[in-house]
Amino acid sequence: MSAGHIIPGHRPSGPLPPNRPPAGLSAAGVPGAGPPDPLSDVLVDPQGRRLDYLRLAVTDRCNLRCRYCMPAAGVALGERDEVLSIDEMIRLGALFAGLGVRSFRITGGEPLVRRGLTTLISALGALPSAPEVLLTTNGLLLADNLDALAEAGLRRVNLSLDSLEEGTWTAITRREGFERVRAAIDLVLARGLGLKINMVVLPGWNDHELDDFVELTRERALTVRFIEPMPFLGEGRLCGPGIAGPEILARLAVAPIIEAEPIRAGAVEKLFRVPGFAGKVGIIEGHSRTFCGTCRRLRVDARGRMRTCLYGKPSAFLRPLIRSGADDASLIEAIRRAVAGRLPDGVAAEADHRRHNLESMVNIGG
């Protein structure tokens, strides 16, 4: 590294704007817990929410064409030289870890189409703060890469799976390969990795399968999460009718006996357990945006654009800074400036962004 780089976790010299929560809030945004440590490097937004989770997209390429994610013709993708290199991602990861990020979620596009992915996972996991490194994938390439991912230090996988019926899955994704994805469930569990299955509930397409997905949790220690459809197919709208979390929950056959789990601080899902089942069921109200008040997530897409909200516009452009020779202190200042402008919730962020169509999820970083 050049002389302008900092050691991960080391406080850089030079004036940096303080990033402290309002009086009476802790760095985690907890009322009455007192002020944060004045020497803390953590990222705290104007609402007092500590931001310690980064979704890092390694590519905007994907080997599926899911209806809720992009139009059938696809979307405009970045040129190769517009995408961050693995070394640049490692550098940014070290900076974010030094600013208190403790979880890295590797996303895409489809991250397993990106060369060098295991190098990135290994490097992030080896940072001094020992952050957890997680992966979201559509599962098509998972079987071929599972051993290498585990050896690199991956411990948990989120598998996007929107149907347990081959015909429906193929109609939603507009591609073949269902059996490979379906087989990935038990392969991941056999490898000893944690597993969450994400199902976007699409009325008229897959909503008749809700109980089939719940059944997956009877004997398997995994979590199935039902996700409200969101307007991220690149056309500024939903791909069809919407459905809210409470309705999804009410339609489950197990609704009368399901038990709510305690809500974890900063969680995006509401978790439930069916008595006698090994796994859990979750609801993510991504369109209703019921979890904004405690959201702790940041995003950096494959082109190095940082967002402080899924519904918001980019708030920092890190790739041009890196390639113009910016030192780490300058990058950290840009990150802090973006956090200082974070809006209260996804509704405000979308309103600020609405003069443009919301982008496809593959461009934002799924």
ABEGO torsion letter per residue (X at the ends): XBAABBBBGBBBBEBBBBBBBBBGBBAAGBBGAEBBBAABABBBBAAGBBBABBBBBABABBABBBAAABBAAEBBBBBAAABBBAAAAAAAAAAAAAAGBABBBBBOEBAAABBGAAAAAAAAAABAAGBBBBBBBAGAAAAAAAAAAAAAGBABBBBBBABABAAAAAAAAGBBGAAAAAAAAAAAAAAGBBBBBBBBBBBGAAAAAAAAAAAAAAABBBBBBBBBBBBAAGAGBBAEBBBBAAAAAAABAAAAABBBBBBBBGBABBBBBBBGBABBBBBBBAAAGAAAAABABBBBBAAGBBBABAABBBABBAAAAAAAGBBAAAAAAAAAAAAAABBABAAAAAAAAAABBBBBAAAAEX
